[in-house]
Structure formats: structure tokens, C-alpha cells
Amino acid sequence: MAPATVRAAAMNGWESFLENTAAAPMLGDGPPPDSMPLAEFVRFSEDVVARTRDVAIPWLAGGNYDLAALGPLGDAINSAGRVGSALRRLVDFFSLLQDCTDIRLGLEDDMASVSYRILDPDIWPRHHDAMFTLGIVSQILKRGTRGHWDKIEFAFEAESHEMRGDIGKVVCAPCTFGADTNQIRFPAAMLDLALPQPANPPLADVRQLTRSIVSKRRATPLVDRLSQMVLRDLNSCAIEQERFAREMGMSSRTLRRKLTEQGSSFQQVLDECRMRQAVFEFRVRPDLSIAQIALRLGYAEHSNFTRAFHRWSGISPQAYRANLAATAH
């Protein structure tokens, strides 16, 4: 896949929390470019916490972020009348801000959720970019609740010891760790809360944002789009070529033809995603057996996974995991 990028506006506002800290020089001088590699931004957020030993900074940067810096999308969020509308706009148009990311607004019984996960398995560790993004979500929720913060729950991909601090005290809510995604859960009734409106609300052109999303998708190579879908759904549901083709607005036959034209195939994309995800699983879930990881990747038999991994890497998954563990120590 092509390297994922993020709007450089994601760096806005951090400076107020980094003044007089060891991380202040990280911001650099001069105006930033329009975009930057997503891996670079993730490293930045990790390094900020490592240097300052203050796990709250990404959360505060997100919670105090000036959404107007997001341009038309910020205007669309700020002009939304209700919490649910603002969150829906953030989720629906998030790919205009950041590539290769799965962000969803969900509803289950009386609880709603916003989940966030970077889909590039090579970007790890990636803990505190999630704190930043969920901080932006919390900002929208607090606007609706007028600061009230009750019955909120969090889940994080990282283990608690990897987050370098007491996250529960930072977010003032119960937290679980080692999850498949980063998530904030809250009472679904909050979605209907009215948002305060400024005296001169910004004009929101949601139709133009939709056109921008369509243009971006068309400009993204088909193999990259398919890879992101596969990585999104591994561990959660069956990987089906026909379903992906429908999602991209084409038949399975057309998808196969277009992949062939690009020198690839559905199976090649699936195999590559599975192997990259396997390496990710080795890093973040060292306690899982090879058989359990094979099952998470959609293999009915772990022997099939072992053979596929050996073809891809030249060594067995057991040897690869052992090498990773040795390097970590």
C-alpha cells in the first residue's frame, strides 16, 4: 500500500501543552506542509508522552482542538445541531483528514460508540494518536452535555502498561485494554443532545465534502482500497470478494479484471494482508498461540497459515516470533 498520510493540521494546538517541556523542540519551525506521513504523526504522539512522561497531553490536545482548523469538515461539525450529527460528520468524512483508518459510529442497545483504529499493521506502537482522536470525540460529547461526564467507557488496543500512565485518571472513566480497537462508549441518548450554536455559525457544504470523498476514493489505487477493506475486516467477519466488490460499486468479475490489469489478484491482496497482520499480532499479542492467530486471520487450519507464512517470510511463524522477542529484549 502507498504510505498513509494525515493532514498536518493534526499538529495544531499541541504547542500550548509542550511549552517548557523536553518535547518542545519536536514541533520545529516554520509553517507545516498540508499533509505528513501518518507514521510520522504517530511517532510524534508517542515521543511526546515518552519525553514528557505526561500521558494526558494527547488527550488534552484533542479535547481542546480547534475544529475550525479542519476547514470545511470543521465547519460541518461545528454547524451540526446535535451530538449525533456532529459525530456522524466526523466519522463519514474522516478519510479526508487521515488515510488508512477505520473509524465508526456504532449503536448497540442503549449505548453508542465511536471506534478508531489505524489499519496499517506496520505502524506500531500507536497508542497516543488514539488518545488524541478520542479527545476530539470527547470534546463534541462535552459540548452536548455541557461538560457532564457520566457512564462513559473506554477501550484501547494497547495494554495498560504500554500507555505509560493511569489512563483511567486522565479520561475520568473506566478503561479496558488489549482490545481489537480503540473505542469510547457512551449512553445513546447523548446522540440527541443539542449542541450550542455560535452567533454566526459557519456555512457547511456537506455535498461538497461528499464529492471530495468520492474523488479521493477514485484517486486511490484499487489494490490499496481493497487492502484497507481486508485489514479492516480481518478478525471481525468473513473476507468475501463479492461483498468487497459491492462495497466498491462493481461486480466481482469487474473487480477481478481491474486487479489483473494492476498485476494483482484478490488472493494476492488477501495473502499479503494476512501476513502483515500476522506480524502485528506477534507484536501485540505474544500470549496467543500460533493456532489462535491463524484462526484470527481466517485460516481453518493453522498448518495452512504456517506454510503461507514460511512462503512469505522464509521462516516459520514460530521462528519469526522468537526473533521478535529476542530483538525486544
C-alpha positions as CSV (number, residue, x, y, z in Angstrom):
1,M,0.0,0.0,0.0
2,A,1.1,3.6,-0.5
3,P,2.2,5.3,2.7
4,A,-0.7,6.7,4.6
5,T,-0.9,10.4,5.3
6,V,-2.6,12.8,7.8
7,R,-3.5,16.4,7.4
8,A,-0.7,18.4,9.1
9,A,-3.4,20.4,10.9
10,A,-3.4,17.4,13.3
11,M,-0.3,19.1,14.9
12,N,-2.3,22.3,15.7
13,G,-2.6,23.1,19.4
14,W,0.0,20.8,20.8
15,E,2.4,23.6,21.4
16,S,0.4,25.0,24.4
17,F,0.9,21.7,26.2
18,L,4.6,21.3,25.3
19,E,5.9,24.7,26.3
20,N,8.8,24.4,28.7
21,T,9.0,20.6,28.3
22,A,11.6,18.3,26.8
23,A,9.3,17.7,23.8
24,A,9.0,21.4,22.8
25,P,11.7,21.2,20.1
26,M,9.8,18.4,18.3
27,L,7.3,21.0,16.8
28,G,10.0,22.6,14.6
29,D,9.9,26.0,13.0
30,G,8.1,27.4,10.0
31,P,4.7,26.5,8.5
32,P,4.0,22.8,8.2
33,P,3.1,21.2,4.8
34,D,-0.5,20.4,4.0
35,S,0.0,16.7,4.9
36,M,2.5,14.5,6.6
37,P,3.1,10.7,6.8
38,L,0.7,9.1,9.3
39,A,3.6,7.1,10.7
40,E,5.4,10.3,11.5
41,F,2.5,11.8,13.3
42,V,2.0,8.6,15.3
43,R,5.7,8.6,16.3
44,F,5.3,12.3,17.3
45,S,2.5,11.5,19.7
46,E,4.4,8.5,21.2
47,D,7.5,10.6,21.6
48,V,5.7,13.4,23.3
49,V,4.5,11.1,26.0
50,A,7.9,9.4,26.3
51,R,9.8,12.7,26.6
52,T,7.3,14.5,28.9
53,R,6.1,11.4,30.8
54,D,2.7,13.0,30.7
55,V,0.1,10.7,29.2
56,A,-2.5,13.4,29.3
57,I,-1.0,15.6,26.6
58,P,-2.5,13.8,23.5
59,W,-5.9,13.7,25.3
60,L,-5.8,17.4,26.2
61,A,-4.6,18.3,22.7
62,G,-7.7,16.5,21.2
63,G,-10.1,17.8,23.8
64,N,-9.1,21.4,23.2
65,Y,-8.5,21.1,19.4
66,D,-9.9,24.0,17.3
67,L,-12.1,22.1,14.9
68,A,-12.2,25.2,12.6
69,A,-8.6,24.2,11.7
70,L,-10.1,21.3,9.7
71,G,-11.6,23.6,7.2
72,P,-14.9,22.6,5.5
73,L,-15.1,19.5,7.7
74,G,-14.6,21.5,10.8
75,D,-17.3,23.9,9.7
76,A,-19.6,20.9,9.1
77,I,-19.0,19.6,12.6
78,N,-19.3,23.0,14.3
79,S,-22.6,23.8,12.5
80,A,-24.2,20.5,13.4
81,G,-27.3,20.9,15.6
82,R,-26.9,17.7,17.6
83,V,-24.2,15.5,19.0
84,G,-25.1,12.6,16.7
85,S,-25.0,14.8,13.6
86,A,-21.6,16.2,14.6
87,L,-20.1,12.7,15.3
88,R,-21.6,11.3,12.1
89,R,-19.9,14.1,10.0
90,L,-16.6,13.5,11.7
91,V,-16.8,9.7,11.0
92,D,-18.2,9.9,7.5
93,F,-15.6,12.4,6.3
94,F,-12.6,11.4,8.4
95,S,-10.8,9.9,5.4
96,L,-10.4,13.5,4.1
97,L,-8.2,14.1,7.2
98,Q,-6.4,10.8,7.6
99,D,-5.7,7.7,5.4
100,C,-5.9,4.1,6.2
101,T,-8.1,4.4,9.3
102,D,-11.2,2.6,10.4
103,I,-13.5,5.0,12.4
104,R,-17.1,4.1,13.1
105,L,-20.1,5.4,14.9
106,G,-22.0,2.4,16.4
107,L,-25.2,1.8,18.3
108,E,-26.0,-1.2,20.4
109,D,-29.0,-1.3,22.7
110,D,-28.8,1.8,24.9
111,M,-25.1,2.5,24.3
112,A,-23.4,4.3,21.3
113,S,-19.7,4.2,20.5
114,V,-17.1,5.8,18.3
115,S,-14.2,3.4,17.5
116,Y,-10.9,4.3,15.9
117,R,-8.1,2.1,14.5
118,I,-5.2,2.7,12.1
119,L,-5.3,-0.1,9.5
120,D,-1.6,-0.1,8.7
121,P,-0.1,-3.0,10.7
122,D,3.4,-1.6,10.2
123,I,2.5,1.5,12.3
124,W,3.1,0.4,15.9
125,P,3.2,1.4,18.7
126,R,0.2,3.6,18.0
127,H,-1.4,4.3,21.4
128,H,-1.5,8.1,21.8
129,D,-2.8,9.1,18.4
130,A,-5.9,7.3,19.6
131,M,-6.0,9.4,22.7
132,F,-5.8,12.5,20.5
133,T,-8.7,11.4,18.2
134,L,-10.9,10.2,21.1
135,G,-10.1,13.5,22.8
136,I,-11.7,15.2,19.8
137,V,-14.8,13.0,20.1
138,S,-15.0,13.8,23.9
139,Q,-14.9,17.5,23.0
140,I,-18.1,17.0,20.9
141,L,-19.8,15.0,23.6
142,K,-18.9,17.5,26.3
143,R,-20.4,20.3,24.2
144,G,-23.7,18.5,24.2
145,T,-23.6,17.5,27.9
146,R,-22.3,21.0,28.9
147,G,-19.3,19.2,30.5
148,H,-21.3,16.4,32.2
149,W,-19.3,13.2,32.0
150,D,-21.1,10.1,33.2
151,K,-21.5,6.5,32.1
152,I,-18.6,6.8,29.7
153,E,-16.3,3.8,29.0
154,F,-13.1,3.4,27.0
155,A,-11.3,0.5,25.3
156,F,-7.7,0.6,23.9
157,E,-5.7,-1.6,21.6
158,A,-2.6,-1.2,23.8
159,E,-2.1,-2.9,27.1
160,S,-2.3,-0.7,30.2
161,H,1.5,-0.8,30.9
162,E,2.2,0.4,27.3
163,M,0.3,3.6,27.8
164,R,2.9,5.0,30.3
165,G,0.4,6.2,32.9
166,D,-3.0,5.8,34.6
167,I,-5.3,6.4,31.6
168,G,-8.4,6.0,33.7
169,K,-7.5,9.1,35.7
170,V,-6.7,11.0,32.6
171,V,-10.1,10.3,30.9
172,C,-12.1,10.1,34.1
173,A,-13.8,6.9,33.1
174,P,-13.3,3.1,33.3
175,C,-10.9,1.6,30.7
176,T,-10.2,-1.8,29.3
177,F,-7.0,-2.7,27.4
178,G,-5.8,-5.2,24.8
179,A,-9.0,-4.6,22.7
180,D,-9.2,-5.0,18.9
181,T,-9.9,-1.3,18.5
182,N,-9.8,2.0,20.4
183,Q,-13.3,3.0,21.5
184,I,-15.3,5.4,23.5
185,R,-18.8,4.2,24.6
186,F,-21.5,6.5,26.0
187,P,-25.3,6.5,26.5
188,A,-27.0,6.5,23.2
189,A,-29.3,9.3,24.5
190,M,-26.3,11.7,24.2
191,L,-26.7,11.5,20.4
192,D,-29.9,13.5,20.6
193,L,-28.4,16.3,22.8
194,A,-28.5,19.8,21.2
195,L,-25.1,21.5,20.5
196,P,-24.7,25.2,21.4
197,Q,-24.6,27.3,18.3
198,P,-22.3,30.3,17.7
199,A,-23.8,33.7,16.9
200,N,-22.5,33.4,13.3
201,P,-22.5,29.6,12.6
202,P,-20.1,28.5,9.8
203,L,-21.6,27.5,6.5
204,A,-21.4,23.8,5.9
205,D,-21.3,22.3,2.4
206,V,-21.9,18.6,3.2
207,R,-22.5,17.9,-0.5
208,Q,-19.0,19.2,-1.4
209,L,-17.5,17.1,1.3
210,T,-19.3,14.0,-0.2
211,R,-17.9,14.9,-3.6
212,S,-14.4,15.2,-2.1
213,I,-14.7,11.8,-0.6
214,V,-15.8,10.2,-3.9
215,S,-12.9,11.9,-5.7
216,K,-10.4,10.7,-3.1
217,R,-11.7,7.1,-3.4
218,R,-11.4,7.2,-7.2
219,A,-7.8,8.5,-6.9
220,T,-6.8,5.7,-4.6
221,P,-5.3,2.6,-6.3
222,L,-7.7,-0.3,-6.3
223,V,-5.2,-2.6,-4.6
224,D,-4.8,-0.1,-1.8
225,R,-8.6,0.3,-1.3
226,L,-9.0,-3.5,-1.2
227,S,-6.1,-3.9,1.2
228,Q,-7.7,-1.5,3.6
229,M,-11.0,-3.3,3.5
230,V,-9.3,-6.6,4.1
231,L,-7.3,-5.3,7.1
232,R,-10.5,-3.6,8.4
233,D,-12.4,-6.9,8.4
234,L,-9.7,-9.4,9.4
235,N,-10.5,-10.7,13.0
236,S,-14.1,-9.5,12.7
237,C,-16.0,-11.0,9.8
238,A,-15.7,-13.3,6.8
239,I,-13.5,-12.0,3.9
240,E,-15.7,-12.2,0.9
241,Q,-14.7,-10.9,-2.6
242,E,-18.3,-10.4,-3.7
243,R,-19.1,-8.2,-0.6
244,F,-16.0,-6.0,-1.2
245,A,-16.9,-5.6,-4.9
246,R,-20.4,-4.5,-4.0
247,E,-18.9,-2.0,-1.4
248,M,-16.8,-0.5,-4.2
249,G,-19.7,-0.4,-6.6
250,M,-18.7,-3.1,-9.0
251,S,-19.3,-6.7,-9.8
252,S,-16.9,-9.5,-8.7
253,R,-16.0,-10.0,-12.3
254,T,-15.1,-6.3,-12.8
255,L,-13.0,-6.4,-9.5
256,R,-11.1,-9.4,-10.7
257,R,-10.4,-7.8,-14.1
258,K,-9.3,-4.5,-12.7
259,L,-6.9,-6.3,-10.2
260,T,-5.5,-8.3,-13.1
261,E,-4.9,-5.0,-15.0
262,Q,-2.9,-3.8,-12.0
263,G,-0.9,-7.0,-11.9
264,S,-2.6,-8.4,-8.8
265,S,-5.4,-10.7,-7.7
266,F,-7.8,-10.9,-4.8
267,Q,-5.9,-13.9,-3.3
268,Q,-2.6,-12.0,-3.5
269,V,-4.0,-9.0,-1.7
270,L,-5.6,-11.2,0.9
271,D,-2.3,-13.2,1.5
272,E,-0.2,-10.0,1.8
273,C,-2.7,-8.5,4.3
274,R,-2.8,-11.7,6.4
275,M,1.0,-11.9,6.6
276,R,1.4,-8.2,7.6
277,Q,-1.4,-8.6,10.2
278,A,0.3,-11.8,11.5
279,V,3.4,-9.8,12.3
280,F,1.3,-7.2,14.0
281,E,-0.4,-10.0,16.1
282,F,3.0,-11.3,17.1
283,R,4.0,-7.9,18.4
284,V,0.9,-7.0,20.3
285,R,-0.5,-10.4,21.4
286,P,2.6,-12.5,22.4
287,D,0.4,-14.7,24.6
288,L,-1.7,-16.1,21.7
289,S,-0.7,-19.4,20.2
290,I,0.1,-19.8,16.6
291,A,-3.2,-21.7,16.1
292,Q,-5.2,-18.8,17.7
293,I,-3.5,-16.2,15.5
294,A,-4.2,-18.4,12.4
295,L,-7.9,-18.5,13.4
296,R,-8.0,-14.7,13.9
297,L,-6.6,-14.4,10.3
298,G,-9.3,-16.6,8.8
299,Y,-7.4,-19.9,8.5
300,A,-9.3,-23.1,9.3
301,E,-6.1,-25.0,9.9
302,H,-3.0,-23.4,11.5
303,S,-0.8,-25.6,9.3
304,N,-2.1,-23.7,6.3
305,F,-1.1,-20.5,8.0
306,T,2.4,-21.9,8.8
307,R,3.0,-22.8,5.2
308,A,1.8,-19.5,3.9
309,F,3.9,-17.5,6.4
310,H,7.0,-19.6,5.5
311,R,6.5,-18.8,1.8
312,W,6.1,-15.1,2.6
313,S,9.0,-14.6,5.1
314,G,11.3,-17.6,4.5
315,I,11.0,-18.8,8.1
316,S,8.3,-20.3,10.3
317,P,5.9,-18.1,12.3
318,Q,7.4,-19.7,15.5
319,A,10.9,-18.6,14.5
320,Y,9.7,-15.2,13.4
321,R,8.0,-14.6,16.8
322,A,11.1,-15.8,18.6
323,N,13.3,-13.4,16.7
324,L,10.9,-10.5,17.5
325,A,11.0,-11.4,21.2
326,A,14.8,-11.6,21.2
327,T,15.0,-8.2,19.5
328,A,12.7,-6.6,22.0
329,H,15.0,-7.7,24.8
